[in-house]
Amino acid sequence: MSINTKKRGNSFTRAFAVVGAAIAVSAAVENRRRPAGRDLETLGIDRDAFNRIL
């Protein structure tokens, strides 16, 4: 496996992680729950700042 293939695989993995986290956070907010900290971190959102909004 070449370096380019590995890099591409990591990009796809990261993209799926970001989309999954966005869906999870969206569902949590819609259902008036706190999203998982792991999902907020994946999206680059500070947990404390997000909790002040809710």
N, C-alpha and C positions, 0 to 999 in steps of 0.2 A: 504494500500500500504506500503510495507516495505521500509526501508532506501535504500537497494540495488536496488530496482526497481526505486526509485526516482533518485538515483545516475546514473543509467544506462540511464534513460530518459534524464537527463541533458547532458550526454556524447553524445548521439545521436543528441540532439538539437544543441549542440556546433559544432559537426562535420558537420551538415548540414549548419550551419551559416558560417563556415570556407570555405566549398566547394562553397557555394553561393557567398561569398565575392571574392574568387579566380576567379570565372567565371566572375564576374562583373568587377574586376580590369583588367583581361585579355582582355575582350571585349573593355574596355575603352582605354587601351593602343593600341590595334590593330586598333582602329578607331581614334587614335591620339587625344584622349580627356583625361582630368584629371579624374582619378577615384575619387569616393566619399571618403571623409575622413573617414567616418564610416566603409567603406570596408577595407581601409588601416589599421585602428585601429584593426579591427577584425583579420586581418592577422599578427598584431604585427609589422607593418611597420610604421616608423616615417614619417609623412606627409611632413615635411620640407625637409628631406633627399630625399624622393621620388621626390619632386618637383624640387630639384636641378638636378636630373638625366634627367628630361624632359626638 
